[in-house]
Amino acid sequence: MPNNEERPERSTALITGASFGIGIEFARIFAREGYDLVLVARSGDKLRLLASELEKAHGTRSLILATDLTEQGAAAYVLDQTTRADIEVDVLVNNAGFGQYGFFVENDLEECLRQIQLNVTTLTHLTRLYLPSMIERAKDGRAIGRVMNVASTAAFQPGPLMAVYFATKAYVLHFSEALANELSGTGVTVTCLCPGATATEFHKRANACGMKLLKFGSMDARTVAEDGYRAMMAGKPVVISGLKNWMLAQSVRFSPRRLVTAIARKTQEPSL
């Protein structure tokens, strides 16, 4: 981000997984709303194209961090880079995540561990690293801090054939709700976005394009991101994107756990 003394001060949003899907739509929304950005993903080329698009459309300045967040120490690297660039992060969007399809006992172990590292550990680490400064600035009346953690409707039940992914998203949901409660009155809010099936590269990456669930349709990534943005700005702790997804998530509360797991298994199985 080049210095420009004449440029009015803008808030900054840090978005992980910003190179595709919901992440790229979050970047476009925040740019539209006048934020500068820190864009984090593995693909530097995709991030540079996005940054160029947003600069032309909205005058947005972007710090590009092409790094693999499944690596230990990645969160500390991100903080180091924003600190070196003298960037105060006002909004943290923990969007990066991936799943792995198949029986747990047959899945690649290293992929399972990378999934936990990204979906759980890096998300937790980034949140812990950026929260103190957010709270301090909110206390001084300089800015309202916001954290958005992207979970999934998978967070509401066990998920045979994607056991680790569903478990990691349950962590994200419960972690976010607890933080939202702890931070009440601090000037910092936490929102957990729970999308259902969404038209992104997620299922291709997870090798899960043939599951029955997808026969019932997917939401548009832009719609999901808009739902999340509005909920975050309103300070809501949890938002489930889409009425159908909300109804399905709520129905889990009133059903026997064994039945919920069995139904989840059916929706995850390959479509014939």
ZAKOL-981494 format. One record per residue (C-alpha): residue number from 0; residue in one letter; chain; x, y, z. Coordinates in Angstrom, 1 decimal. Layout:
// ZAKOL-981494
(loke NUM,A,A,(X,Y,Z))
...
// end
This chain:
// ZAKOL-981494
(loke 0,M,A,(0.0,0.0,0.0))
(loke 1,P,A,(1.7,3.2,-1.1))
(loke 2,N,A,(1.6,6.2,1.2))
(loke 3,N,A,(-0.6,9.1,0.2))
(loke 4,E,A,(-1.0,11.9,2.7))
(loke 5,E,A,(-3.8,13.5,0.8))
(loke 6,R,A,(-5.9,10.4,0.8))
(loke 7,P,A,(-8.6,10.3,3.5))
(loke 8,E,A,(-8.1,7.6,6.1))
(loke 9,R,A,(-10.0,4.4,5.4))
(loke 10,S,A,(-10.8,1.4,7.5))
(loke 11,T,A,(-9.0,-1.9,6.6))
(loke 12,A,A,(-10.5,-5.4,6.3))
(loke 13,L,A,(-8.3,-8.4,6.2))
(loke 14,I,A,(-9.8,-11.3,4.3))
(loke 15,T,A,(-8.4,-14.8,4.2))
(loke 16,G,A,(-9.2,-17.1,1.3))
(loke 17,A,A,(-9.7,-14.0,-0.8))
(loke 18,S,A,(-8.9,-15.5,-4.2))
(loke 19,F,A,(-12.2,-17.3,-5.0))
(loke 20,G,A,(-15.7,-18.0,-3.9))
(loke 21,I,A,(-17.2,-16.2,-0.9))
(loke 22,G,A,(-13.8,-14.6,-0.1))
(loke 23,I,A,(-13.5,-12.8,-3.4))
(loke 24,E,A,(-17.1,-11.5,-3.0))
(loke 25,F,A,(-16.3,-10.3,0.5))
(loke 26,A,A,(-13.4,-8.4,-1.0))
(loke 27,R,A,(-15.6,-6.7,-3.6))
(loke 28,I,A,(-18.2,-5.8,-1.0))
(loke 29,F,A,(-15.7,-4.2,1.4))
(loke 30,A,A,(-14.1,-2.3,-1.5))
(loke 31,R,A,(-17.5,-1.0,-2.5))
(loke 32,E,A,(-18.1,0.1,1.1))
(loke 33,G,A,(-14.9,2.1,1.2))
(loke 34,Y,A,(-12.4,-0.2,2.9))
(loke 35,D,A,(-8.8,-0.8,2.0))
(loke 36,L,A,(-7.9,-4.5,2.1))
(loke 37,V,A,(-5.4,-7.1,3.1))
(loke 38,L,A,(-5.9,-10.0,0.8))
(loke 39,V,A,(-4.6,-13.4,1.9))
(loke 40,A,A,(-4.5,-16.6,-0.1))
(loke 41,R,A,(-2.0,-19.0,-1.7))
(loke 42,S,A,(-2.3,-17.6,-5.3))
(loke 43,G,A,(-0.5,-14.3,-5.6))
(loke 44,D,A,(-1.5,-14.0,-9.3))
(loke 45,K,A,(-5.3,-14.2,-8.5))
(loke 46,L,A,(-4.9,-11.7,-5.6))
(loke 47,R,A,(-3.1,-9.2,-7.9))
(loke 48,L,A,(-5.8,-9.4,-10.5))
(loke 49,L,A,(-8.4,-8.9,-7.8))
(loke 50,A,A,(-6.5,-5.9,-6.3))
(loke 51,S,A,(-6.2,-4.3,-9.7))
(loke 52,E,A,(-10.0,-4.7,-10.3))
(loke 53,L,A,(-10.9,-3.2,-7.0))
(loke 54,E,A,(-8.4,-0.3,-7.3))
(loke 55,K,A,(-9.9,0.6,-10.7))
(loke 56,A,A,(-13.5,0.3,-9.5))
(loke 57,H,A,(-13.2,1.8,-6.0))
(loke 58,G,A,(-9.8,3.3,-5.5))
(loke 59,T,A,(-9.0,0.5,-3.0))
(loke 60,R,A,(-5.5,-0.1,-1.8))
(loke 61,S,A,(-4.6,-3.7,-1.2))
(loke 62,L,A,(-1.8,-5.4,0.6))
(loke 63,I,A,(-1.3,-8.8,-1.0))
(loke 64,L,A,(-0.1,-11.7,1.1))
(loke 65,A,A,(0.4,-14.8,-0.9))
(loke 66,T,A,(0.9,-17.4,1.8))
(loke 67,D,A,(-0.3,-20.9,2.6))
(loke 68,L,A,(-2.4,-20.7,5.8))
(loke 69,T,A,(-2.2,-24.4,6.3))
(loke 70,E,A,(1.4,-23.9,7.4))
(loke 71,Q,A,(2.3,-23.4,11.0))
(loke 72,G,A,(3.4,-19.9,11.7))
(loke 73,A,A,(1.3,-18.5,8.8))
(loke 74,A,A,(-0.8,-16.4,11.2))
(loke 75,A,A,(2.2,-14.8,12.8))
(loke 76,Y,A,(3.6,-14.0,9.3))
(loke 77,V,A,(0.4,-12.2,8.4))
(loke 78,L,A,(0.5,-10.1,11.6))
(loke 79,D,A,(4.2,-9.3,11.0))
(loke 80,Q,A,(3.4,-8.1,7.4))
(loke 81,T,A,(0.5,-5.9,8.4))
(loke 82,T,A,(2.6,-4.5,11.3))
(loke 83,R,A,(5.5,-3.7,9.0))
(loke 84,A,A,(3.1,-2.0,6.6))
(loke 85,D,A,(1.7,0.0,9.5))
(loke 86,I,A,(-1.8,-1.3,8.9))
(loke 87,E,A,(-4.4,-1.4,11.6))
(loke 88,V,A,(-6.9,-4.1,10.8))
(loke 89,D,A,(-10.4,-3.0,11.7))
(loke 90,V,A,(-12.2,-6.1,10.3))
(loke 91,L,A,(-10.9,-9.6,10.3))
(loke 92,V,A,(-12.7,-12.0,8.0))
(loke 93,N,A,(-11.6,-15.6,8.6))
(loke 94,N,A,(-13.0,-17.1,5.4))
(loke 95,A,A,(-10.3,-19.6,4.3))
(loke 96,G,A,(-11.1,-23.2,4.7))
(loke 97,F,A,(-11.4,-26.5,2.9))
(loke 98,G,A,(-13.0,-30.0,3.2))
(loke 99,Q,A,(-12.0,-33.5,2.3))
(loke 100,Y,A,(-14.6,-36.1,1.1))
(loke 101,G,A,(-14.6,-39.8,1.9))
(loke 102,F,A,(-14.3,-42.2,4.9))
(loke 103,F,A,(-12.0,-40.8,7.5))
(loke 104,V,A,(-10.0,-44.0,7.9))
(loke 105,E,A,(-9.2,-43.9,4.1))
(loke 106,N,A,(-8.5,-40.1,3.8))
(loke 107,D,A,(-5.0,-38.8,3.5))
(loke 108,L,A,(-3.8,-38.1,7.1))
(loke 109,E,A,(-1.7,-35.0,6.1))
(loke 110,E,A,(-4.8,-33.5,4.4))
(loke 111,C,A,(-6.8,-34.1,7.5))
(loke 112,L,A,(-4.2,-32.3,9.7))
(loke 113,R,A,(-3.9,-29.4,7.2))
(loke 114,Q,A,(-7.7,-29.1,7.3))
(loke 115,I,A,(-7.6,-28.7,11.1))
(loke 116,Q,A,(-4.7,-26.4,10.9))
(loke 117,L,A,(-6.5,-24.0,8.5))
(loke 118,N,A,(-10.1,-24.3,9.6))
(loke 119,V,A,(-9.4,-24.3,13.3))
(loke 120,T,A,(-5.8,-23.4,14.3))
(loke 121,T,A,(-5.0,-20.6,11.9))
(loke 122,L,A,(-8.5,-19.1,12.4))
(loke 123,T,A,(-8.0,-19.1,16.2))
(loke 124,H,A,(-4.5,-17.8,16.0))
(loke 125,L,A,(-5.4,-14.9,13.7))
(loke 126,T,A,(-8.3,-13.9,15.9))
(loke 127,R,A,(-6.1,-13.9,19.0))
(loke 128,L,A,(-3.4,-11.9,17.3))
(loke 129,Y,A,(-5.7,-9.1,16.1))
(loke 130,L,A,(-8.3,-8.9,18.9))
(loke 131,P,A,(-6.1,-7.0,21.4))
(loke 132,S,A,(-5.5,-4.0,19.1))
(loke 133,M,A,(-9.1,-4.0,18.0))
(loke 134,I,A,(-10.3,-3.8,21.6))
(loke 135,E,A,(-7.7,-1.1,22.4))
(loke 136,R,A,(-8.8,1.1,19.5))
(loke 137,A,A,(-12.5,0.6,20.3))
(loke 138,K,A,(-11.8,1.6,24.0))
(loke 139,D,A,(-10.2,4.8,22.7))
(loke 140,G,A,(-13.2,5.4,20.4))
(loke 141,R,A,(-11.1,5.2,17.3))
(loke 142,A,A,(-12.8,2.3,15.6))
(loke 143,I,A,(-15.4,-0.4,16.0))
(loke 144,G,A,(-13.7,-3.8,15.6))
(loke 145,R,A,(-15.4,-6.7,13.8))
(loke 146,V,A,(-14.5,-10.3,13.4))
(loke 147,M,A,(-16.3,-12.5,10.8))
(loke 148,N,A,(-15.7,-16.3,11.1))
(loke 149,V,A,(-17.1,-18.3,8.2))
(loke 150,A,A,(-18.4,-21.7,9.4))
(loke 151,S,A,(-21.1,-23.7,7.6))
(loke 152,T,A,(-24.5,-25.3,8.1))
(loke 153,A,A,(-22.2,-28.3,8.6))
(loke 154,A,A,(-21.5,-26.9,12.1))
(loke 155,F,A,(-25.0,-28.0,13.3))
(loke 156,Q,A,(-24.6,-31.8,13.0))
(loke 157,P,A,(-22.0,-34.6,12.6))
(loke 158,G,A,(-21.0,-35.3,8.9))
(loke 159,P,A,(-20.2,-38.8,7.9))
(loke 160,L,A,(-18.0,-38.8,4.8))
(loke 161,M,A,(-16.7,-35.4,5.7))
(loke 162,A,A,(-16.2,-36.0,9.4))
(loke 163,V,A,(-13.2,-33.7,10.0))
(loke 164,Y,A,(-14.7,-30.8,8.0))
(loke 165,F,A,(-18.0,-30.9,9.9))
(loke 166,A,A,(-16.2,-31.1,13.2))
(loke 167,T,A,(-14.0,-28.1,12.4))
(loke 168,K,A,(-17.0,-26.0,11.5))
(loke 169,A,A,(-18.7,-26.9,14.8))
(loke 170,Y,A,(-15.6,-25.5,16.5))
(loke 171,V,A,(-15.8,-22.3,14.5))
(loke 172,L,A,(-19.5,-21.8,15.4))
(loke 173,H,A,(-19.1,-22.5,19.1))
(loke 174,F,A,(-15.8,-20.5,19.3))
(loke 175,S,A,(-17.5,-17.5,17.6))
(loke 176,E,A,(-20.6,-17.6,19.8))
(loke 177,A,A,(-18.5,-17.7,23.0))
(loke 178,L,A,(-16.3,-14.9,21.8))
(loke 179,A,A,(-19.3,-12.7,20.9))
(loke 180,N,A,(-20.5,-13.1,24.5))
(loke 181,E,A,(-17.0,-12.4,26.0))
(loke 182,L,A,(-16.6,-9.3,24.0))
(loke 183,S,A,(-20.0,-7.8,24.7))
(loke 184,G,A,(-19.5,-4.1,25.7))
(loke 185,T,A,(-15.9,-3.9,24.3))
(loke 186,G,A,(-16.8,-2.3,21.0))
(loke 187,V,A,(-15.7,-5.4,19.1))
(loke 188,T,A,(-18.3,-7.8,17.6))
(loke 189,V,A,(-18.0,-11.3,16.4))
(loke 190,T,A,(-20.2,-12.8,13.7))
(loke 191,C,A,(-20.3,-16.4,12.5))
(loke 192,L,A,(-21.6,-16.9,8.9))
(loke 193,C,A,(-23.0,-20.3,8.2))
(loke 194,P,A,(-23.6,-20.9,4.5))
(loke 195,G,A,(-25.1,-24.0,3.1))
(loke 196,A,A,(-24.1,-25.4,-0.3))
(loke 197,T,A,(-22.6,-22.5,-2.3))
(loke 198,A,A,(-21.5,-22.3,-5.9))
(loke 199,T,A,(-17.7,-22.1,-5.3))
(loke 200,E,A,(-14.7,-24.3,-5.9))
(loke 201,F,A,(-15.1,-25.9,-2.5))
(loke 202,H,A,(-16.7,-29.2,-3.6))
(loke 203,K,A,(-14.3,-29.6,-6.4))
(loke 204,R,A,(-11.4,-29.1,-4.0))
(loke 205,A,A,(-13.0,-31.6,-1.6))
(loke 206,N,A,(-13.6,-34.1,-4.5))
(loke 207,A,A,(-17.3,-34.1,-3.5))
(loke 208,C,A,(-19.0,-32.8,-6.6))
(loke 209,G,A,(-21.2,-35.9,-6.9))
(loke 210,M,A,(-22.9,-35.9,-3.4))
(loke 211,K,A,(-26.7,-35.9,-3.2))
(loke 212,L,A,(-26.8,-32.6,-1.3))
(loke 213,L,A,(-25.8,-30.7,-4.5))
(loke 214,K,A,(-28.9,-32.0,-6.3))
(loke 215,F,A,(-31.0,-29.6,-4.2))
(loke 216,G,A,(-29.1,-26.5,-5.6))
(loke 217,S,A,(-26.5,-24.1,-4.4))
(loke 218,M,A,(-26.6,-20.5,-3.3))
(loke 219,D,A,(-24.7,-17.8,-5.1))
(loke 220,A,A,(-21.5,-16.7,-3.4))
(loke 221,R,A,(-22.3,-13.0,-3.7))
(loke 222,T,A,(-25.6,-13.5,-2.0))
(loke 223,V,A,(-24.0,-15.4,0.9))
(loke 224,A,A,(-21.3,-12.7,1.3))
(loke 225,E,A,(-23.9,-9.9,1.3))
(loke 226,D,A,(-25.9,-11.8,4.0))
(loke 227,G,A,(-22.7,-12.1,6.1))
(loke 228,Y,A,(-21.7,-8.5,5.6))
(loke 229,R,A,(-25.1,-7.1,6.7))
(loke 230,A,A,(-25.2,-9.4,9.7))
(loke 231,M,A,(-21.7,-8.4,10.7))
(loke 232,M,A,(-22.4,-4.7,10.5))
(loke 233,A,A,(-25.5,-5.2,12.6))
(loke 234,G,A,(-23.4,-7.0,15.2))
(loke 235,K,A,(-25.3,-10.3,15.0))
(loke 236,P,A,(-23.4,-13.3,16.5))
(loke 237,V,A,(-24.7,-15.9,14.0))
(loke 238,V,A,(-26.2,-15.7,10.5))
(loke 239,I,A,(-27.4,-18.7,8.4))
(loke 240,S,A,(-27.6,-17.6,4.8))
(loke 241,G,A,(-30.8,-18.7,3.0))
(loke 242,L,A,(-34.2,-19.6,4.4))
(loke 243,K,A,(-33.9,-23.2,3.4))
(loke 244,N,A,(-30.6,-23.5,5.1))
(loke 245,W,A,(-32.0,-21.8,8.2))
(loke 246,M,A,(-34.9,-24.2,8.4))
(loke 247,L,A,(-32.6,-27.3,8.0))
(loke 248,A,A,(-30.2,-26.0,10.7))
(loke 249,Q,A,(-33.1,-25.4,13.1))
(loke 250,S,A,(-34.7,-28.8,12.5))
(loke 251,V,A,(-31.5,-30.5,13.8))
(loke 252,R,A,(-32.3,-29.1,17.3))
(loke 253,F,A,(-35.5,-31.2,17.6))
(loke 254,S,A,(-34.4,-34.5,16.1))
(loke 255,P,A,(-32.6,-37.5,17.8))
(loke 256,R,A,(-28.8,-37.3,17.3))
(loke 257,R,A,(-28.6,-40.7,15.7))
(loke 258,L,A,(-31.3,-39.7,13.1))
(loke 259,V,A,(-29.5,-36.4,12.4))
(loke 260,T,A,(-26.3,-38.2,11.7))
(loke 261,A,A,(-28.0,-40.8,9.5))
(loke 262,I,A,(-29.7,-38.1,7.4))
(loke 263,A,A,(-26.4,-36.2,7.1))
(loke 264,R,A,(-24.8,-39.4,5.8))
(loke 265,K,A,(-27.5,-39.8,3.2))
(loke 266,T,A,(-27.1,-36.3,1.9))
(loke 267,Q,A,(-23.3,-36.8,1.6))
(loke 268,E,A,(-23.5,-40.0,-0.3))
(loke 269,P,A,(-22.8,-40.1,-4.0))
(loke 270,S,A,(-25.8,-39.3,-6.2))
(loke 271,L,A,(-26.8,-42.3,-8.4))
// end
